Amino acid sequence: MGRKKLFLGPAELIEGYGLNGHKYKSRRIYLIGKPLASGSVSLVFYGRNNGQRVRVSTGKVLEPEHTPMAKRANEEKVRLLQIECDMKNAELERKEAGFAPTPKNKASFIEYLNLLAMSEYERTGNKKSYYNALKALAVHIKAYSGADVKFKDITLEWVQDFLEHLKKDAMNFNYLRTDDPERRKEVHISQNSQCRLQRNLNFALNKAVKAKIIPSNPMDGLDTDEKVKPLNGTRYFLTEEEVKLLMNTPYNHGRHHIKQAFLFSCYTGLRFSDLKRITMSDFHLDKNGTYLKIVMQKTKEPLKVYVPSVAMQVLPDVADDETPVFSLPKNETANTSLRKWLKDAGITDRPITFHSARHSAATLLLSNNVPLAVVSKQLGHLKSSTTEIYAKIVDEAQKVASSKMDDLFTFKND
């Protein structure tokens, strides 16, 4: 299958997505595009009311498509807004035919989740926030109730049964959609995944209450013991000795910068999503040394972090200041290659991933008496309570270390 054509300017976007209104003249309300000076296209509902032209902004904008990802984002915006347009036209036809308007509680809950996901993406610009979470929730609800579930179906009893489904039957679709027969298998979702889906369902229903689609949130009627409880996740990290061991272990598993990027994260605490994006233009120098100044991909918050010399030494050569420093595959592929390298180093006793490098940075700094507030700023944590988790890990490790002394040395009774 060939790559889809990328629409680079307003004219191409409007023509490519059929936003000039020509093919919708028979409809009362349709979606059109208005070019903006920035090169983007504003999406507008256009129609007539009592002979008067009416334009209502959707608040959505199509951006020039310089990447396939940008095209997918535009396609999703247009798809969801066309669905909303269809619903508006259907309601007008019902009204003109003398039928009562469709009650809001008969609206599709799946389509509502998709619209809400796109709205959250527009608000945050971050697919890793509620966008992906609500999309995942829609997939699990489809698997449980089918694609036609309506708001009126979302009762307390439905919620109770859905949560039971998550606890006992829900599958991890990441393992089911792969074409690799070795990876394709039935794996139940984890308890923390169940908890996230529960939280996202509550978020969506609260939004529906605020939009006056439903009078109240049925989840408010859940008893405490009916809710999924989160588990305190295990944060795996490397010791100082293990990081040193990896520094001296050659990487022979492909062309990507797995070793350099992983060690850089151990030294700086940078997330994988940010490792993939940093360029040499993100590095700066002041009287205190070299620092990295970026906007974090996950939180969209700014981060300024000083980079130690040992981290600068692992940076690969790059062609120019705008090319990503590290050549990295997708996170899952990177973790597969990482495990091979860790096996070469003899580190096979726990499931270390790229994110473990971030955990390692935090525990190593705290173990060496760096103040909690400094570590929190280094990692870009918005709340110090997140960093405190690592402090507890260090305390537990020190407790285990002290108990080892009891195993090694004992006083003999005279």
C-alpha positions in Angstrom: 0.0 0.0 0.0 1.4 3.4 -1.0 1.8 6.3 1.3 -1.1 8.7 1.4 -0.5 12.1 -0.1 0.4 14.8 2.4 -1.5 18.1 2.0 1.0 20.9 2.7 -1.1 24.1 2.3 -4.6 25.5 2.9 -5.7 24.9 -0.7 -4.6 21.3 -0.7 -6.2 20.7 2.7 -9.5 22.1 1.7 -9.6 20.3 -1.6 -8.2 17.1 -0.3 -10.7 16.7 2.5 -13.6 18.0 0.5 -14.1 21.1 2.7 -15.2 23.5 -0.1 -18.9 22.5 0.4 -19.5 21.6 -3.3 -20.6 18.0 -2.7 -22.8 18.9 0.2 -25.2 21.4 -1.3 -28.1 19.0 -0.7 -27.4 19.1 3.0 -28.6 21.7 5.5 -25.4 21.7 7.6 -22.0 20.8 6.3 -18.3 21.1 7.2 -16.2 23.7 5.3 -12.6 24.9 5.7 -11.5 28.5 6.0 -7.8 29.2 5.2 -5.8 31.0 7.9 -2.8 33.3 7.5 -0.7 30.8 9.4 -1.1 28.2 6.7 -3.6 26.2 8.7 -7.3 25.6 8.0 -10.1 26.5 10.4 -13.0 24.0 10.4 -16.5 25.5 10.4 -20.0 24.2 10.4 -21.9 26.0 7.6 -25.7 26.1 7.0 -28.8 28.2 6.6 -31.4 29.1 9.2 -34.6 30.9 8.0 -32.8 32.0 4.8 -29.8 33.4 6.7 -26.3 31.9 6.3 -24.9 30.6 9.6 -21.3 29.8 10.3 -20.3 28.2 13.6 -16.6 27.5 14.4 -15.8 24.0 15.6 -12.7 25.2 17.4 -10.7 22.7 15.4 -7.9 23.4 13.0 -6.2 21.3 10.3 -2.4 21.7 10.3 -0.1 21.4 7.2 0.8 17.7 6.8 4.6 17.5 7.0 4.5 14.0 8.5 2.2 11.0 8.3 1.4 11.5 12.0 0.1 15.0 11.2 -2.1 13.5 8.4 -3.5 10.9 10.8 -4.4 13.7 13.2 -6.1 15.7 10.5 -8.0 12.7 9.2 -9.3 11.9 12.7 -10.5 15.5 13.2 -12.4 15.5 9.9 -13.9 12.1 10.6 -15.3 13.0 14.0 -16.6 16.4 12.9 -18.3 14.8 9.9 -20.0 12.4 12.3 -21.2 15.4 14.4 -22.4 17.0 11.2 -24.4 13.9 10.2 -26.0 13.9 13.7 -27.0 17.6 13.3 -28.5 16.9 9.9 -30.4 13.9 11.1 -31.9 15.9 14.0 -33.0 18.6 11.5 -34.7 16.0 9.3 -36.5 14.5 12.3 -37.7 17.9 13.3 -38.9 18.8 9.8 -40.7 15.4 9.6 -42.5 16.2 12.8 -40.6 13.7 14.9 -39.4 14.5 18.4 -35.6 15.2 18.7 -33.5 12.2 19.6 -33.0 12.3 23.4 -29.3 12.9 24.3 -29.2 9.7 26.3 -29.7 7.8 23.0 -26.5 9.2 21.5 -23.6 6.7 20.9 -21.3 6.5 23.9 -18.4 5.2 21.7 -18.7 8.2 19.3 -18.9 10.5 22.4 -15.6 9.0 23.7 -13.9 9.6 20.3 -15.1 13.2 20.2 -14.0 13.7 23.8 -10.6 12.2 23.0 -10.1 14.6 20.1 -11.2 17.5 22.2 -8.6 16.6 24.9 -6.0 16.3 22.2 -6.9 19.7 20.9 -6.7 21.1 24.4 -3.4 19.6 25.4 -1.6 18.8 22.1 -0.6 15.6 23.8 -1.8 12.2 22.6 -0.3 10.6 25.7 -2.8 12.4 28.0 -6.5 11.6 27.8 -6.5 11.1 24.0 -4.9 7.6 24.0 -6.6 6.8 27.3 -10.1 7.5 26.0 -9.4 5.7 22.7 -8.3 2.6 24.8 -11.5 2.8 26.9 -13.6 2.9 23.7 -11.9 -0.3 22.4 -12.5 -2.1 25.7 -16.2 -1.0 25.8 -16.6 -2.2 22.2 -15.2 -5.6 23.1 -17.6 -5.8 26.1 -20.9 -4.2 24.8 -20.4 -3.8 21.0 -20.2 -0.5 19.0 -23.8 0.5 19.5 -23.8 1.1 23.2 -25.8 4.3 24.0 -25.7 6.6 27.0 -29.0 5.2 28.2 -27.3 1.8 28.5 -24.6 3.1 30.9 -26.4 2.4 34.2 -25.0 1.5 37.6 -25.5 -2.2 36.8 -23.7 -1.8 33.4 -20.8 -0.2 35.2 -20.6 -2.9 37.8 -20.7 -5.6 35.1 -18.1 -3.8 33.0 -15.7 -3.5 35.9 -16.1 -7.3 36.5 -15.3 -7.8 32.9 -12.1 -5.8 33.2 -11.1 -7.8 36.3 -11.8 -11.2 34.8 -12.0 -11.2 31.0 -10.4 -8.1 29.5 -7.4 -8.7 27.3 -4.3 -6.7 26.5 -5.0 -5.8 22.8 -1.3 -5.0 22.2 -0.6 -8.7 22.2 -3.6 -9.6 20.0 -3.1 -7.1 17.1 0.5 -8.0 16.3 1.2 -10.0 13.2 4.2 -11.7 14.9 3.0 -15.2 15.9 5.6 -15.4 18.6 4.1 -12.3 20.3 0.5 -12.9 19.6 -1.1 -14.3 22.7 -3.9 -13.8 25.2 -2.7 -11.7 28.1 -5.1 -10.3 30.6 -4.8 -6.5 31.4 -3.0 -5.7 34.6 -4.8 -4.5 37.7 -3.3 -1.0 37.2 -4.6 -1.0 33.6 -8.1 -1.9 35.0 -7.8 1.0 37.4 -6.8 3.5 34.7 -9.8 2.4 32.5 -12.1 2.8 35.5 -10.7 6.3 36.2 -11.1 7.3 32.5 -14.7 6.0 32.4 -15.4 8.2 35.4 -13.8 11.1 33.7 -15.9 10.7 30.6 -19.2 10.3 32.5 -18.4 13.4 34.6 -17.9 15.3 31.4 -21.2 14.0 30.1 -23.0 15.2 33.2 -21.4 18.7 32.8 -22.6 18.7 29.2 -26.1 17.8 30.4 -26.1 14.6 28.3 -26.9 12.5 31.4 -28.4 13.8 34.7 -25.8 12.0 37.0 -22.8 9.8 36.9 -23.8 6.2 37.6 -20.3 5.5 39.0 -21.2 7.6 42.0 -23.3 4.6 43.2 -20.4 2.2 43.3 -19.5 0.7 46.7 -15.8 1.0 47.7 -15.3 -2.8 47.4 -16.7 -2.7 43.8 -14.0 -0.4 42.5 -10.6 -1.6 41.2 -7.8 -0.7 43.6 -4.4 0.4 42.2 -1.3 -1.6 43.0 1.9 0.1 44.0 4.0 -0.7 41.0 7.5 -2.1 41.3 10.1 0.4 40.0 13.1 -1.5 38.7 16.4 0.3 38.7 20.1 -0.4 38.3 22.8 0.0 40.9 25.9 2.1 40.6 27.9 -1.1 39.9 25.5 -2.3 37.2 25.7 1.1 35.4 29.5 0.9 35.4 29.2 -2.7 34.1 27.1 -1.5 31.2 29.5 1.3 30.4 32.1 -1.4 29.7 29.8 -3.8 27.9 29.9 -3.5 24.1 26.6 -3.2 22.2 26.4 -5.4 19.2 22.7 -5.7 18.5 22.0 -3.3 15.6 22.5 0.2 14.3 20.5 2.1 16.8 22.0 4.1 19.7 20.6 1.9 22.4 23.7 1.9 24.7 24.3 5.7 24.3 20.7 6.7 24.9 20.2 4.3 27.8 23.3 5.5 29.6 22.4 9.1 28.9 19.1 8.6 30.6 20.8 6.9 33.6 23.0 10.1 33.9 20.2 12.6 33.3 16.8 10.9 34.1 15.4 11.9 30.6 12.3 10.0 29.4 12.5 7.8 26.3 10.0 10.1 24.5 12.4 13.0 25.0 15.5 11.0 24.2 14.1 10.4 20.7 13.6 14.1 20.1 16.5 16.0 21.5 18.9 17.7 19.1 22.2 19.5 19.6 20.3 22.8 19.4 18.7 21.9 22.7 22.1 22.0 24.5 23.2 25.3 26.0 26.1 26.6 28.0 26.2 29.0 31.0 28.6 29.7 33.9 27.4 26.6 35.6 28.0 24.2 32.7 26.1 22.5 29.9 22.4 22.2 30.2 19.5 20.8 28.2 16.5 23.0 27.7 13.4 21.3 26.2 9.6 21.0 26.5 8.9 17.5 27.8 6.8 15.4 25.4 4.7 13.8 28.1 3.7 16.8 30.2 4.3 19.7 27.7 6.1 21.4 30.6 9.5 23.1 30.2 12.6 21.3 31.6 16.1 22.7 32.2 18.5 20.1 33.3 22.3 20.3 33.7 24.1 17.6 31.8 27.2 15.9 33.5 30.4 15.5 31.5 30.0 11.7 31.5 26.6 12.1 29.7 28.1 14.4 27.1 30.8 11.8 26.4 28.2 9.2 25.2 26.6 11.5 22.6 27.0 10.1 19.1 28.1 12.3 16.2 25.3 14.0 14.3 25.1 15.6 10.9 23.8 19.0 12.1 22.2 20.7 15.1 18.6 19.9 14.1 19.0 16.1 13.6 17.9 14.0 16.6 20.9 13.1 18.6 19.9 9.5 19.1 18.7 7.1 16.4 16.1 5.1 18.2 13.3 2.7 17.1 9.9 2.5 18.8 9.9 2.0 22.6 9.0 -1.7 22.4 11.7 -2.5 19.9 14.2 -0.5 21.8 13.4 -2.5 25.0 13.9 -5.8 23.1 17.3 -4.7 22.0 18.1 -3.4 25.5 17.3 -6.8 27.0 19.8 -8.4 24.7 22.5 -6.0 25.7 21.7 -6.4 29.4 22.0 -10.2 28.9 25.5 -9.7 27.5 26.3 -7.8 30.8 24.7 -10.6 32.9 21.8 -8.5 34.2 18.9 -10.8 33.8 17.3 -11.0 37.2 14.6 -8.4 36.7 12.7 -6.7 33.8 14.7 -3.6 33.1 13.3 -1.3 30.4 14.3 2.1 29.0 12.2 3.8 31.7 14.3 1.9 34.3 17.1 4.3 33.4 15.0 7.2 34.7 14.3 5.2 37.9 18.1 4.5 38.2 18.9 8.2 37.8 16.6 9.1 40.7 17.7 6.3 43.1 21.4 7.0 42.4 21.1 10.7 43.1 19.1 10.1 46.3 21.5 7.4 47.4 24.3 9.9 47.1 22.5 12.5 49.3 21.2 14.8 46.6 18.2 16.7 48.1 14.8 15.5 47.2 13.8 18.9 45.8 16.8 18.9 43.5 16.1 15.4 42.2 12.4 16.4 41.6 13.5 19.3 39.5 16.1 17.2 37.6 13.4 14.7 36.6 10.8 17.4 35.8 8.3 16.1 38.3 5.4 18.4 38.8 4.8 17.0 42.3 7.4 16.2 44.9 5.3 13.3 46.0 6.2 11.5 42.8 9.9 11.8 43.7 9.2 10.7 47.2 8.4 7.2 45.8 12.1 6.9 44.9 13.2 8.0 48.4 11.2 5.2 49.8 12.9 2.8 47.4 16.3 4.0 48.6 15.2 3.6 52.3 14.0 0.0 51.6 17.3 -0.8 49.8 19.3 0.5 52.7 17.1 -1.6 55.1 17.9 -4.7 53.0 21.6 -3.7 53.0 21.6 -3.4 56.8 20.0 -6.8 57.2 22.7 -8.3 55.1 25.2 -7.4 57.8 23.2 -9.5 60.2 23.5 -12.4 57.7 27.3 -11.9 57.5 28.2 -11.2 61.1 26.8 -12.6 64.4 28.1 -12.5 68.0 28.7 -15.8 69.7 27.3 -16.0 73.1 30.0 -16.6 75.8 
